[in-house]
């Protein structure tokens, strides 16, 4: 889908042919977190008055990672002026397709590990963006307050997603330092989730999943199976709580998109990629799903009542 934003003015980043500045936005899968980031990017560009200057083409691989390369080839054929890549697989596909066209990523937890940049403080190539690195320690500390009876955690994630694997490594490091037991199970498709949860039932007291695109796209199944087993799920994003996780100190994808939109606007207006360090999301969301808490007979402590947004009621 291609669209031009409303109202705006000419800027230094306009296309060489004098037409609109062409942006290709791509995401690897359809789910609320990434959709909200995408929509917030577009809304922020409109709010900033980019308007008639910008034309946006949106593409979604719908879970087919092989399709990402075809999307990139189409962007090259359309001679886009910038690629906005939402999530790690999309950003990696973009970089493998061009070292000349500016690439701005959103929702990439670990851009160094993903091979997108070497020095986040001074991007040396054609890539920068906004990371959705999550505060693992804060999430685990929340669990101690909300579910103090939890002894052993189950980590469920897609190991082929670098962002997920790196976040799990950080969580393991925290748990090892704190002497907290954990078990892990990985999936290769959403069809694996029910069996993965069942395989750890009776061995763990709660689940944790970071910003995992595959798992996030199937939160309804994950939540149903885990809740029926009496196991809460801690997650890395507010949308994953809304879709059935218990709680997070995690990413607000509206704010992530807005922050990415502001970076895009600066680059369109002439700033260099190297002058735009990789940013981390500026503010985290504190969210509890009260419906899930009720189903699991979890009482929300008063100290969390005032600090957390409640969803699911």
C-alpha positions as CSV (number, residue, x, y, z in Angstrom):
1,X,0.0,0.0,0.0
2,X,1.4,3.4,-1.0
3,X,0.3,6.6,0.5
4,X,1.3,10.3,0.7
5,X,1.0,12.0,4.1
6,X,-1.1,15.1,4.3
7,X,0.3,18.7,4.3
8,X,4.0,19.5,4.5
9,X,6.8,21.3,3.0
10,X,9.9,20.7,0.8
11,X,13.0,19.7,2.6
12,X,16.6,18.9,1.9
13,X,15.8,15.2,1.7
14,X,13.5,15.4,-1.2
15,X,14.1,13.0,-4.1
16,X,16.6,14.0,-6.7
17,X,13.9,14.2,-9.4
18,X,12.0,16.8,-7.4
19,X,9.2,14.4,-6.5
20,X,8.2,13.0,-3.2
21,X,10.7,11.3,-0.9
22,X,10.0,7.6,-1.2
23,X,10.0,5.5,1.9
24,X,9.6,1.7,2.0
25,X,8.4,0.3,5.3
26,X,8.7,-3.4,5.8
27,X,7.8,-5.8,8.7
28,X,8.3,-9.5,8.8
29,X,5.0,-10.5,10.4
30,X,1.6,-9.2,11.3
31,X,1.1,-8.7,15.0
32,X,0.0,-5.8,17.3
33,X,3.4,-4.7,18.5
34,X,4.9,-4.2,15.0
35,X,1.7,-2.8,13.6
36,X,1.5,-0.2,16.3
37,X,5.1,0.8,15.6
38,X,4.4,1.1,11.9
39,X,1.3,3.2,12.4
40,X,3.0,5.4,15.0
41,X,5.9,6.1,12.6
42,X,3.5,7.3,9.9
43,X,1.4,9.3,12.4
44,X,4.6,11.0,13.8
45,X,5.8,11.9,10.3
46,X,2.4,13.4,9.6
47,X,2.5,15.3,12.9
48,X,5.9,16.7,12.0
49,X,4.5,18.1,8.8
50,X,6.4,15.9,6.3
51,X,3.2,15.7,4.2
52,X,3.4,16.2,0.5
53,X,7.1,15.6,0.6
54,X,6.7,11.9,1.6
55,X,5.3,8.8,-0.1
56,X,5.2,5.6,1.8
57,X,4.9,2.0,0.6
58,X,4.1,-0.6,3.3
59,X,5.0,-4.2,2.9
60,X,4.5,-7.2,5.2
61,X,6.2,-10.6,4.8
62,X,3.4,-12.3,6.8
63,X,5.8,-14.7,8.5
64,X,7.5,-15.8,5.3
65,X,11.1,-14.7,5.8
66,X,12.0,-15.7,2.2
67,X,9.6,-13.0,1.1
68,X,11.6,-10.3,2.7
69,X,14.2,-10.5,0.0
70,X,11.6,-10.1,-2.7
71,X,10.2,-7.1,-0.9
72,X,13.7,-5.6,-0.9
73,X,14.1,-6.2,-4.6
74,X,10.8,-4.4,-5.2
75,X,12.0,-1.5,-3.1
76,X,15.2,-1.4,-5.2
77,X,13.1,-1.4,-8.4
78,X,10.9,1.4,-7.0
79,X,14.1,3.4,-6.2
80,X,13.0,4.2,-2.7
81,X,15.0,6.9,-0.9
82,X,14.9,5.2,2.5
83,X,14.0,1.8,4.0
84,X,12.3,1.7,7.3
85,X,12.7,-1.9,8.7
86,X,10.6,-3.0,11.6
87,X,12.1,-5.9,13.6
88,X,15.5,-7.7,13.2
89,X,14.7,-10.0,10.2
90,X,13.5,-7.0,8.2
91,X,16.5,-4.9,9.1
92,X,19.0,-7.7,8.2
93,X,17.2,-8.3,4.9
94,X,17.4,-4.5,4.1
95,X,21.2,-4.4,4.9
96,X,21.9,-7.4,2.7
97,X,20.1,-5.6,-0.2
98,X,21.8,-2.2,-0.1
99,X,24.7,-0.4,1.5
100,X,23.8,2.9,-0.1
101,X,20.1,3.6,0.7
102,X,19.6,4.9,4.2
103,X,18.0,2.2,6.5
104,X,16.3,3.2,9.7
105,X,15.2,0.3,11.9
106,X,12.7,0.1,14.7
107,X,12.1,-2.7,17.2
108,X,15.6,-4.3,16.9
109,X,16.7,-5.4,20.4
110,X,20.3,-6.0,19.7
111,X,21.6,-4.2,16.6
112,X,25.2,-5.1,17.2
113,X,24.6,-8.8,17.6
114,X,22.3,-8.6,14.5
115,X,25.2,-7.3,12.5
116,X,23.5,-4.0,11.7
117,X,26.1,-1.7,13.3
118,X,29.4,-2.0,15.0
119,X,29.3,1.1,17.1
120,X,25.8,2.2,18.1
121,X,27.1,5.6,19.2
122,X,28.5,6.3,15.7
123,X,26.9,4.3,13.0
124,X,29.5,3.8,10.3
125,X,27.4,2.6,7.4
126,X,23.9,3.3,6.1
127,X,22.0,1.9,9.1
128,X,20.7,3.4,12.4
129,X,17.5,3.2,14.3
130,X,15.7,2.8,17.6
131,X,16.3,-0.3,19.7
132,X,13.6,-2.0,21.8
133,X,16.0,-3.6,24.2
134,X,14.1,-4.6,27.3
135,X,14.9,-4.1,31.0
136,X,15.2,-7.8,31.9
137,X,16.2,-7.1,35.5
138,X,13.1,-4.9,36.0
139,X,10.8,-7.6,34.7
140,X,12.3,-10.2,37.0
141,X,12.1,-7.9,39.9
142,X,8.4,-7.3,39.1
143,X,7.9,-11.1,39.2
144,X,9.3,-11.2,42.7
145,X,6.7,-8.7,43.8
146,X,3.7,-9.9,41.8
147,X,4.3,-13.7,42.1
148,X,6.8,-14.2,45.0
149,X,6.1,-17.9,45.1
150,X,7.7,-18.5,41.7
151,X,10.9,-20.5,42.0
152,X,11.7,-21.8,38.5
153,X,11.2,-19.9,35.3
154,X,10.5,-21.4,31.8
155,X,12.0,-19.4,28.9
156,X,10.0,-19.9,25.7
157,X,11.2,-18.3,22.5
158,X,12.2,-18.7,18.9
159,X,16.0,-19.2,18.9
160,X,16.4,-18.2,15.3
161,X,15.4,-14.6,16.2
162,X,18.6,-13.0,17.3
163,X,16.7,-10.4,19.3
164,X,15.0,-13.2,21.3
165,X,18.2,-15.2,21.8
166,X,20.2,-12.2,23.0
167,X,17.5,-11.2,25.5
168,X,17.3,-14.7,26.8
169,X,21.1,-14.7,27.2
170,X,20.8,-11.6,29.3
171,X,18.0,-13.1,31.4
172,X,20.1,-16.3,32.0
173,X,23.0,-14.1,33.1
174,X,20.7,-12.3,35.6
175,X,19.2,-15.6,36.9
176,X,22.7,-17.2,37.2
177,X,23.9,-14.2,39.2
178,X,20.8,-14.4,41.5
179,X,20.8,-18.2,41.8
180,X,17.4,-18.4,40.1
181,X,16.6,-21.8,38.4
182,X,15.3,-21.8,34.9
183,X,14.6,-24.2,32.0
184,X,14.2,-23.3,28.4
185,X,12.3,-24.5,25.3
186,X,12.5,-23.1,21.8
187,X,10.1,-23.1,18.9
188,X,10.5,-23.0,15.2
189,X,6.8,-22.2,14.4
190,X,3.7,-21.0,16.2
191,X,2.4,-24.6,15.9
192,X,5.1,-25.6,18.4
193,X,3.8,-23.4,21.2
194,X,1.2,-25.8,22.8
195,X,3.7,-28.6,23.0
196,X,6.4,-26.3,24.2
197,X,4.3,-25.1,27.1
198,X,3.2,-28.6,27.9
199,X,6.7,-29.9,28.0
200,X,7.6,-27.6,30.9
201,X,4.3,-27.9,32.8
202,X,5.1,-29.3,36.2
203,X,8.7,-28.2,35.9
204,X,8.4,-24.4,36.1
205,X,6.3,-21.9,38.0
206,X,6.1,-19.1,35.4
207,X,7.1,-18.4,31.8
208,X,9.2,-15.5,30.4
209,X,9.3,-14.6,26.7
210,X,11.1,-11.4,25.5
211,X,10.2,-9.4,22.3
212,X,9.8,-12.4,20.1
213,X,8.0,-11.8,16.9
214,X,6.9,-15.4,16.4
215,X,5.6,-15.9,19.9
216,X,3.9,-12.5,19.9
217,X,1.9,-13.4,16.8
218,X,0.4,-16.4,18.7
219,X,0.0,-15.0,22.2
220,X,-3.7,-16.2,22.4
221,X,-2.6,-19.8,22.1
222,X,0.4,-19.3,24.5
223,X,-1.8,-17.6,27.1
224,X,-4.6,-20.1,26.9
225,X,-2.3,-23.2,27.4
226,X,-0.2,-21.6,30.1
227,X,-3.2,-20.1,32.0
228,X,-5.0,-23.4,32.0
229,X,-1.9,-24.9,33.5
230,X,-1.9,-22.2,36.2
231,X,1.3,-20.6,34.9
232,X,1.8,-16.8,34.5
233,X,3.6,-15.4,31.5
234,X,6.0,-12.4,31.8
235,X,6.7,-10.7,28.5
236,X,8.7,-7.9,27.0
237,X,6.0,-5.7,25.5
238,X,2.8,-4.0,26.5
239,X,0.9,-5.5,23.5
240,X,1.9,-9.0,24.6
241,X,0.3,-8.3,28.0
242,X,-2.9,-7.1,26.3
243,X,-2.9,-10.4,24.3
244,X,-2.7,-12.6,27.4
245,X,0.6,-12.2,29.2
246,X,0.4,-11.4,32.9
247,X,2.7,-8.3,33.1
248,X,5.7,-6.4,31.9
249,X,8.0,-3.6,32.4
250,X,8.5,-3.4,28.7
251,X,8.2,-1.7,25.4
252,X,5.4,0.8,24.5
253,X,5.3,0.4,20.8
254,X,3.5,3.6,20.2
255,X,6.3,5.6,21.8
256,X,8.9,3.4,19.9
257,X,7.2,4.4,16.6
258,X,7.0,8.0,17.5
259,X,10.7,8.1,18.4
260,X,11.6,6.3,15.2
261,X,9.5,8.8,13.2
262,X,11.4,11.7,14.6
263,X,14.7,10.1,13.6
264,X,13.4,9.5,10.1
265,X,12.4,13.1,9.8
266,X,15.8,14.3,10.8
267,X,17.5,12.2,8.1
268,X,15.0,13.3,5.5
269,X,15.8,16.9,6.4
270,X,19.5,16.3,5.7
271,X,21.1,14.8,8.8
272,X,23.6,12.0,8.1
273,X,23.1,8.5,9.4
274,X,26.5,8.8,11.2
275,X,25.1,11.8,13.1
276,X,22.2,9.8,14.4
277,X,23.4,7.3,17.0
278,X,21.3,4.2,17.6
279,X,18.7,5.1,20.3
280,X,17.0,3.0,22.8
281,X,13.3,3.4,23.6
282,X,13.0,6.4,25.9
283,X,10.3,5.1,28.2
284,X,9.1,1.7,29.3
285,X,5.5,0.6,29.9
286,X,4.3,-0.8,33.2
287,X,1.4,-3.1,32.4
288,X,-0.6,-5.8,34.2
289,X,-3.4,-7.9,32.7
290,X,-6.0,-8.0,35.6
291,X,-8.1,-10.6,33.8
292,X,-5.2,-13.0,33.7
293,X,-4.3,-12.2,37.3
294,X,-7.9,-13.0,38.4
295,X,-7.8,-16.3,36.5
296,X,-4.6,-17.2,38.1
297,X,-5.8,-16.0,41.6
298,X,-3.0,-13.5,41.8
299,X,-3.6,-10.5,44.0
300,X,-2.0,-7.2,42.8
301,X,-0.1,-5.6,45.6
302,X,-1.0,-2.0,46.5
303,X,2.5,-0.8,45.5
304,X,1.8,-1.8,41.9
305,X,-1.8,-0.5,41.8
306,X,-0.7,3.1,41.3
307,X,2.3,2.5,39.1
308,X,0.9,0.1,36.5
309,X,-1.6,0.4,33.7
310,X,-4.3,-2.3,33.9
311,X,-5.6,-4.1,30.8
312,X,-8.0,-6.9,30.4
313,X,-10.7,-5.7,32.7
